[in-house]
Amino acid sequence: MLPVVTPIEMKAIDAQAAESEEVLIQRAGYAVANSALRMLGGSYGRRVNVIIGKGNNGQDGQVAARLLQRRGVRCKIYRPGPEILAEADLVIDAAYGTGFRDEWEPPPQPRCPVLAVDIPSGVDGLTGEDHGSLQAERTITFGALKPGLLLEPGASRAGQLEIADLGLNVGSSRCNLITDHDLRMPLSQRTATDHKWTNAVRLIAASPGMIGAAQLAASGALRAGAGMIVVSSPTTNLQASDMPPEAVTRQLTNNDLVSEVLKDLDRFAALLIGPGLGTDPDTIAATAELIERSPIPTVVDADGLKAVAAHPSCLQRRVAATVLTPHDGEFEKLTGSPPSADRCAAVREAAKDSAVLLKGPTTLVSDVNGDLIFVRNANQRLATAGTGDVLTGIIGAIIRNSPIHLAAAAAAHWHGQASQLAQPHMTASDLPLLLDPARSAMLSK
């Protein structure tokens, strides 16, 4: 995984460095100059405008400008402000760094590419909020990624990200960005001794008019590797024809939901509860009791989250791992308020009794200890009904292979990668069929 550190953490890391501040600035300047040369495709006769502020960020820009001039690049220096920049082949934005939390008025967006130093000036390094910035084609950041480079709108303003290793010790970070290389264990294949019950999944989902949610969750689980899936709804009779052909349906009611499911729940690797389940008060109460008494890892989504919001003590008494998977609206129902601008702090605060996967353009997953994973490979194709149900199924299918928050993050990354393979007007039912090619592509790297 790639470490992610906050601006405050980065300041402490800089202070603990074995090298002097001057040495670190020289290294950063060299990294900026080399990145600029790659963007320019050459040096002699090229023109670069460099916006230089007063802090370390500006000093990095000054070093880069001197190095570029030695290579035959004509550099013109500007101070931060709305001044119109001269025509150039590249603009280096070294006005302000990750610690800047004010506003500034940048110059008009140039026609040439922009290289941002550490972070686009004006983007909050912690929250990703944009207080006035130039659109960067590339951002070169130092030591480690920053939350503001991964959270919107900062992520979009930063463009392509490049990490320059200055020799700083960032290994103690408790935040990380998951990558394809981290998926080998969570997405591991069945062994020679596995049978269908080794990775069986129990799904409680659907209500009148919402059978599709159960279909999608079941399909996601099966395509992600579940050996068996048993599906029930307490409020509608699911027929075999309603489900994927491999799924087994069992009829239940609210009255016997808890007792019947618990009879053999220990045979399953995971319980998935909530997609399309409905908000009938009896269903909500029975769902909360089942969540509380489930002895196996449990994924709670959609209407299952409403049961947790109504009966929060159901999480406190659980003995097995749990992950909640809210989007922003569901997060507000769970916690009483929407995620704050500092989404990292918000999801960690919510993850007191269970892991929490907060969906969004950047998905955040926190375990109960506050270890945080960023997932940043989804796209707008996932902004369609039912994709969250597929994600629930994927999490359930891989939950046995690794710690629950890592399984949830790996599932979200896999889910996002599958969406990258889809047609522009993808529907949720397209996603399960794309999981296998997405998996092959990621694990072949």
N, C-alpha and C positions, 0 to 999 in steps of 0.2 A: 504494500500500500504506500501511497505518497503522503508524507506528513503534511498536516495543515496546522498552522499556528496563528494565534491572534496577534494583533499589533503589540499588545502588552507583553505577551510571551516572547515575541521576537526581540523586543527591546532587552529583555532579561538575557536571552540567548546571546545577543551581541555583546552585552556587558561581561558575560562569562567567557568570551572568546580568548584563546591564547594569544592571538595576534592583536596589534593595536588597531584603533579605529582608522588610522591613516592607511594601514595595509589593507583593511577590508574595503575601504573606499577605492583603492587602486584596483583591487580584484574586481569589484563591481563595475568600475569604469571600463576595464578591459572586456568584461562580459558584454556590456552594452555596445561597445564599439564593434565587437565581433558579430553580434546579432545584427547590428545596423549594416555591416558590410554584406552579410548574407542577404538581407532584404534589398540592398542596392544592386546586388549582382556585379559589383565592381567598386572601384574607388576613384581613380583619377578623373577629375572634372565633375564628379558628382556634387550636388549641392544639398546641404542638410541644414535645416533650422533647428536649433536646440533651445528649448524653453527651460531656463535654469532658475530654480528657487533658492532660498537662503539656507535650507537645511542640508542634511546628508544626501538627500535625493538630488539636489542641485549640484553638490560636489561630485556625485557619480556622473552627472551629465557633463560637468566641466572636464573631468578626466577623459571621458569618451570623446569629447570634441577635440581635445589635444591629440589624442591617438588617431582620430580620423584625419585630422589635418596633416599629420605625418605621412599618411597614406595617399595624400593628394586630394582629399575631399575638402571642398570649400564649405566651411561651417560659419553660420551666422547665429549670434547669441541674442536671445530675447529674454526679458524678464516677464514673469506671469502677468497677464492682463489681456484686455480685449483687442490689442493691436492686431491689425491685419498682417499676416506673415507674407514674406516675399515668396515668389514661386520657388519651389525646391523639389528634389527627388524624394525627400523623406523629412519628417518632423520627429524629433526626439522629445517626448514629454517628460521632463525631469523637474517639473515645477514643485510638486508636493508628493509626499510618500504616504505610507499606510497610516501614519499617525494623524493625518490631517482630517479634522472633523468640522471644518467651517465651510463656507461657500466661497467660490471665486468665479470670476467671469472669464472663461477661456476665450482665446481668439476664435474667429470663425473657423469652422471645420475646413482644413485644407483639402485640396484636390489630390494631393499625394498621400501615401500611406503614413500612418503614425505608429511609432514605437514607444510604448509607455514604459517608464522605468519603475519597477516594483509594483505599481498599480496605476491605472489612469488617474491623473490628478483630479480630485473632487469626488472620487468614489470612496466611500467609507470602508476601511480595511476589515472591519468587523462584521458589518451588516450588509454590505453591497449597495447601500443607498447611494444615489447619484446626486451630488450637490453642484453639478456643473462639470462636465468633462468633455474631452475630445474622444471621438470614436477611434479606438486603436485597432490596427490590424493585428498587432502582436504586443504582448506584454511580457517583459522579462522580469521575473521576480527572483528574490535572493534567498537561498537557504531552504525555503519551503513555501508551499502555497499558503495563501491567506483566505479566510472565509469570504471576504468581500470579492475575491476573484471567482468564487464558485456560486455565490448567491446572486439572484437577479435584483436589480438590473446590472449590477457590476459585472457579472459574468459575460453578458452580451457586450458591454462597453469595452471589455478587455481583449476581445478577439482571441487569437491563438496564444496559448500559454507556454512559456519557456522557463524552466527553473535553472538558475545558475548556482552551482555548488561553490560556496565561498570558503568551505572548510569549517562551517559552523556545526555544532552538535544539536541536531534537531530530533534525535532519536527518542527523546522522552515524551514526544507529543502524544496526547490522548485523543487527538482528532486525526483522521486519515481519509484520503480519497481512495475508494476501491477501484481497482483496474482489472483488466482481463486476466492478468497474471495471478490474481488472488482467488480465482474461481476453481482451481483444480481440485481442492479438497471439498468445497461445498457442492460442486457438481460432479463428484466422483460417481463412477458407474457401479452397477450391481456387481457383487462378488460371485464366485462360483458356487457358494453355498446359500445364496439368497433364495427365498421363495416368495410367493405373492404377499404373504403376511409380514414379511420382513420390513416392508415399507408401505404398509397399508394406511389409508387416510379415511377418517370419519368426517363427513360433511353434514352439517345441519344448516339448511338454507331453504329459501323459496317460501312464497305465500301466494295467494290467488293473484294472478296477473304478473308475478315476478319469478316465474319458473326459469326464465332465461339466466338469471343470476346463478342459480345452481348448476345449470348446464355449463356455463362459462368457467366457474370455479372447478368443476369436475374435469372438464377438458384440460384446463391448465395443469391440474395435478397429474393427470394421466400422461400428458405429453412431457411433463418435467420429470417423470420417472416413478410415480406411485405404482406399486405393484397391484394394488386393489383399492377401490374406493366404494364406500357404502354411503348412500345419500338418504336423508330423511327430512321431511318438513312436518312441523306440528300442526299446520293449518291448511294444507292442501294435499291431496292424494297424488303423489308423483307416480307416473306410469313409466315403465321401461322405455317406452317410445319417447318420453320427454328428455331422456338422458343419453349420453354417449353409450354405445352398445356394451362397453366393458363395465359400466357402473352397475352396482347392485342397489336397488331401492328397498327401503323398509318403511312401512307405514307407522306413524306415531300420532299421538295427540298431545296437547299441552299437559294433560293430566299424567301421562306416562312417559313424557319426554326424558326426564332425568333418570328415572329408575331403569327404563329400557336401554338407554344409551350406556349407562354405567355398567350394565351386566357384562359386557365384553369389551369395554373401551380399552382395557389394558392390552388387548391384542394389537392395537393400532399404534403407529408411530406418531400420529398427530391428530388433533381435533381442530377442524375449521368450523367457525360458527359465525353466522351473521348475514351473508349475502342474500339480499331480497327477503329476509326473514319476516319483515313486517313489524308493526308497532302495537299490536294487540297487547293490552296490559298483562294478560296471563302468559303470553309468549315472552314478554320482556322479563317477567319474574322468573319463569322457568329457565330462560336462557342464563340469567345471572346465577341461578343456583347451579346449573350445569357447569358454567365457567368455574365457579368456586370449587366444585367437587371433582372436576376432571383431574385424573392423576397423571396425565401425559401432557407434553408440550401442546399449547393451544394458541391458535391464531384467531384473533377477534377483529372482525371487519364490519363495516356498514351498520346494519341494525343491531348487531351484537354490541357495537360501541354504545348504542343508546341504552342497552341493558346495563353496561358498566357505569354509564353516567347516572342512571337511576339508582344503582346499587353498588356504589364504589367499594364497599367492604368486600365484595366478592373477589377482588384481586388480592387483598391483604391476607386472606386465608389460604391462598393457593400454595401448593408445595412444588409443582412443576413449573417449568419456564413458560412465559406468556409473552406474546407480542401483540400490541394494538397497532392498527394501520389506518389512522385517520387522515383525511384531507383537512384543509384549514377549517371548514365549517364544522366538521365532526370534532376537531380538536377543541373548538370553542365550547361545544356541548360537554365535552369531557372535563375541561378545566375551568370553565366559566368565563374565559376570555380568549380572543383570537391570538395566534402566535405574535409575539412582540417583534419589533424590528430586528432584535437579536434572536434569530430563530434557533441558533445553537443553544443559547441559554434556555429558551422556551421548551425545547424538546427534552433537554436534560432535566429540567424541573418536573416535567410531566412523567418522566420515567422513574418514578420512585418505587413502584410496586411491580413494574413489568417493563420489558423493552418497548420502545415506541418508535414506529416508522411513520414519520411525517411526510406525506406525499407533497410534491410540488415540482416546479421546473428543476430544482435541485432537491432530491429526497434526502432527508436526514434520518439516521437510525441511531438511537442511544440505548445502551443497556442500563441496568439499574445502578451501575457504578459510575456512570457518566462518560464512559468511553463512546466516542462518537464517530460514525462513518458517514461520509458524503457519497452520494450516488449522483453522477452528473453525466448521463449519456442518453436520457430520454429526449423525446421531441414532441412536437405538437400533435403528432398522430395519436398519441395516447389520450388526447382531450376528447374522448368519446365514451359514451355510456358502456359500462361492462368491463373496461380494461382493468379496473381495480379488482373485480371478481377473479379474473385470470391470475393476477398477481397473488391473490390469496391462495389459489391452488398451487402455484409454483412454490411459495414459501412452505406450504405443508408437505410438498413432495421432497424437499431437500433439508428439512429441519433436523433430521437425524444425523446429518453429516458434520455438523459444526455447531459452535455456540449460537444461540438463537438470534442474537443481533447480527452476527456475521451471516447466518443463513438468510435473514430477512434482507440484508443489504445485497447479498449475492443474487437473490431472487429479483430484486428491483433492478439490478444492473443487467441481468439476463433479459428481463422483461423489456427494459429500455433498448437493449441491443436488437431484440426481435423486432421492435417497432421501427428501427432504422432500416430493416429489410422490407418493410411493407410499402404498398402503394400509397400515394398521398391521401386517398380517401379510404383508409383502412377502417374496418369495423373490428370490434373486440373479438369476434369469432375467427378472424384471420390470425390472431396472435398465436394460439397454441401450435398451429402448423408451422410457424416460423421459429419455434424454439430450438428445434434440432439443428437447422442450418446456422442459427446464431451461436449455439453452443460449439459447433464444429469450428466456426470461424474464430471464436474467442480462444479456445484451447489450443489452436494450432499455432498461436503466436509465440 
